[in-house]
Every structure is written in C-alpha cells, then in structure tokens.
Amino acid sequence: DRSRRILEVVKNGYTIPFSATPPPFHLSANGPDLATHKVAAWEALSKDMGHGAVRPCDISRGKPSVVSPVRTAPKGWSTGKRRFVINMRFINKHIPETESSCSLDTLSRVRGMFQPAGPQHEQVWGFTMDLASGYHHFRIAEEQRELMGIAIHLSELPVAAIEWLRSHPSARGCEDPHSGLFYFTVVALPFGLGPSCAVFSDIVTAFAAAWRRHMICMRPVRLTSYVDDFCATAASVRAALLTAVELVDGRRP
C-alpha cells in the first residue's frame, strides 16, 4: 500500500485529501516583508520558477480560484537568502489534521548508528547529505492546481522583475493591469501546506529504508533521514566514502 501511494505521488502528483473542496478565496494582503526584501524575494521566486515549482498564470484562461498570501523567511541562520512561504491556513482548515501528522527519527531512535560496530572498531566515520529544494521534487495533482494560486503586487517586485514578467514569453498574461497583481500557480509541494512534511517524509523514509538494505564492505548501511537531511555512519573511511558515492550517484562504485 505504501509503495502504491508513493508511486502515485511520483507519477501523478499529490492529491490533497480535502474534507471539503475550498470555496473561492483571494488573499487580503501579502506579508509586509515582501516589499522590504524585494530583491531577495524575487531571487527566491525566480529560483522556484527555474525548477518548475512555480509557474506564471495566464489569467486570460481564468485566475486561480484560491489565492493565498505569501511572505518570505530567512533560509538558514547565517545567510541573506530567503525562501517563499505561503500562508495556506485557508486551505489547511479544509484538510483533516490527521493528514499532517508524521513520525521523524530522533537521536534516541538512531543513537546506535554513532556507536562503534564492534570491539575491533574504535571510531565511527560519517557524512551528511541535504536534498536541494526538497519539497519541490514532488508535484501537486494537476486538477487541484487552481487552488494553489499566489499573487504579487508590482510594488512588491523590483523593477527588473516587472520588466522580465512583462517581456518573457513564459510569463505573458500573468499581470492584471487593473489591480497591479501578477498571478502565479504553485505546482509543487509548498512550504505552508499542512501535509507537505508528512508526504515528503513518507517518500524519503522509504528511500532510506531501501538504502539500509544495501551492504557496503559486508555490513548493512547505517543511515537515517530527517525530512530532507540524511546522516550515515560507517566503521571505516573507505566504507563511508563508498556509501556516500552510492547514495549520491545511485550506482554501486
């Protein structure tokens, strides 16, 4: 059942299990930080558009039926970069809370990974791996994308962004000249959707379980995942390097 559920998300996108279909809704206002951090916000949005997580919406075919407000948040503790966070409280209240629950590994569950593999081993070697734009690897089912709209006012965009949106073929038709809003559709799992973490973790932990069945240097891989971060340990430098190559490259070195 789990395999079928994961393959369905990978192939056809995640279908949000609404308890009731959300009625039409339009944002009241975006977060004030959007105008304060125009350049950083546009860089974040451009990155998301670059890998297909967000697409300009041709409003001549109709605006999204639900348009959620958006804000930005720092991406990490020591970086000036920011990420887009969508305030999806309106959407989330139409999704059963049970769909957002997930179980993540804790240190108490994986502490054995950090202990020597046997009396002949005095050290543990390890490495970490982080997936880039983790949630955005998986899409929202196409029939629900009209519920995943965002809109940004021209006062919240730098001049270069406005020029690009008005001239680039892929963005043609996303501006409403009457309101000054540019419309976009979020097509990948977004930060802010209640079940995003649960869905993503379900898929990632399945991969982690498959990797743990591999043998490296005649020992099973010792690996754990926490959302989009991975940590693996081994009894030797060689085993750690071989494990890292296999996880990143997908092939047995």
N, C-alpha and C positions, 0 to 999 in steps of 0.2 A: 504493500500500500504506500509506503514511504517513497519507494523508487518511482512508482507511477505518479505520485504527487509532485516529486521533484522534476521528473521529465516533462510533465505538463507545463510547469513554470518555465523551464528552459526552452521548450519548443514554442509554446503559445502565449507565454506571459502569465503573470499572476492575476487571477480573477479575485477581486476584493469581495469577501463574503458579507455583503451588506445585509443587515436585518431588514432594512427598507431602503429603497433607492432614494438617495438625497434629492430634495427638490432644488430648483434653480437657486443659485446664491451668487452674489457678487461681493467682492471684498469691500470693506468700508475704508480701509487705508493700510498701506504697507508700513513696515517698521520705519521709524524716523532715521535709523542708522543707514538706510538705503541711500538717502540723499547725502548723508555725511561721508559715506565711503563710496562715492560714485565709481571711481576708477577701479578699486578693489572688487566692488560688486560686479562691474561689467566683466572684469577678468574671470571671476568665478562663473558667471553666466556663459561667457564665451567658451570656457573650458567644457562646461556641461553640454553646450551645443556641439562642440567639436567632436565629442564621442557619442553624440546621438541621444543623450539623456533628456535633452530639452529641444523642442523644435518651435520655430516661429509659426504662428497660427494664421492661416489665411481666413480672415473674418468675412470675406465675401461668401464663404461657404457656411458661415454661422459661427458665432462666438461660442466658447466653451459654456456649458450650462452651469458649471460651478467654477468660480474664480476665487482662489484662496489668497489671502495676503501673504507676502513674503518679507523676510528680513535677512540679514547676514549675521554670521557669528564667526569669531576667530577660528582659524583652522590650526589647532595646536596651541601650545602655551608660549612658544618663543618664535612665532612667525607673524609677519604682517599680512599674510594671505587670509582670505575669508571664504567661507562657504555659504551657499544659499540654503536657508532653512525655511520651509513652507509651513505656515501656521494652518494645520489641517484639522483644527478642532471641530469645525462644522462637519467635515467628512467623518472624522473619528467617532462622533457621537451616533453615527448610523451603523457602526461596526461593533459586534459583540466584543466585550472586553476580553473574553477567553481567547480570541484570535491574536491578541498581543502578548500573551504570556510565553516565555521561553526559559529554558534552563541552560545556564552557562557554566563552564568549568571554573572551579575556584582552586586556589592553591592547596586547600585541604584535600581536594579530589585528585590532584596531579602531583603531589609532593614526591611520590616515588620516582618520578622522572628525574629528579635532581639529586638522587642518591646513586652512589657507585653501583654498577651492575653486578658486582661480585667482589669477593675478598682480594682478587688479584688486581682490581681496578681501584686506584686511589683518587682519580679525577673524573669529572664529568664535563664533556665538551658539548657546547650547544650553539644554536643560532636562532634568530627570529626572522620572520618574513611578514610583510604587510602587503595586502592587496590594494592596488591603486583604485580609487573611486569604487569601492567595494559594492555598495548597493546598486550602482548603475550598471552592473553586469547583467541585471535581470529586468525585464520589461513588465509594464502593466498591460493587461489584455486590451487589445485594440478597441473592443466595443465599450470599454469604460474610460477611455482617454478624454472624452468630453467632460468628465468630472474632474480632470486634473489640470485645469487652467490656472495661469498666473498672469498678471498684468502689471506693467511698469510704466509710470508716467515719464514723459520726456524730461521733467525737472529732476528725475532720479537717475538720469543717464548722462554720461559725459558727451560732449559734442561729437567726438569721434564715433561713439556708439550709435548716436542718432543718424549720422551720415551713413554708417555702414548698413543699418537696418533699412534705410530708405533706398539704398542703391543695390544691395546684394540680392541676386535672384531668389535665393532660398528664403529670404525674409519679406519678399514682396507681398503686400496685402495684410501685414500684421498690425499696421497702425490704424487707429481710429482717429481721424483728424478732428472730430467733434469733441472728443474727451481728452485727446493728447496721450492716450494709452496705447502701449504696444502689447499685443497679446501673444502668449506662448502656451504650448502644451507640454506638460511633463510626461514623458513616455516611459521612464524607468522608475524603479522603486525610489521614492524620495525620502529624505530626512523629514520627519514630521508625520508621516503616515503611521498610524498605530502599529499595524502588523509587520512593518518593514524589517525590524530587527529579528522578529521571530521567523519570518520567511527566509531571510538571508542566512541566519544561524542554522536553520534546519538543513539547508543545502550544504553549507560549509562543513558542518559536523559530519555529514555523510561522506564528504571527501576525506576528512580527517580519519574517519573510521576505516575507509578503504586503504589509505596510506599506512595505517597501523598494522595492516595485514601483510605488508611487504617485509621482506627480510633483507637487511643490509649487514654485510660481514657476519652472516649466520646469526643475527639477532633481530628481533622484530623492531620496527621503527617506534621510537618513543616520541610521541607528538601530541600536542593539544592545540586547540583553537579557542579564540575569544573574539567573537564577531569576525572582523576581517584581519585579525592578527594571529600568527602561528608561532609556536615555540617548539623546537625539537632538541633532544639531547642524545648523546651517544657516548660510548665508552672510550673512543679514540678520536684523534683529529681526522684520520682517514675516513672513519665511519661517518663522522659529522659532515665532512665535505661531500662524500658520496650521496648522503641523504639530501643535502642541500641541492646538489645538481639534479637529482631525480625529481624533487618537488618542484623546482623552478622550471626545468627543461621538459619534464614529463616523460623522460626516457631513462632507462637504466644505463648509467655511464659504463 
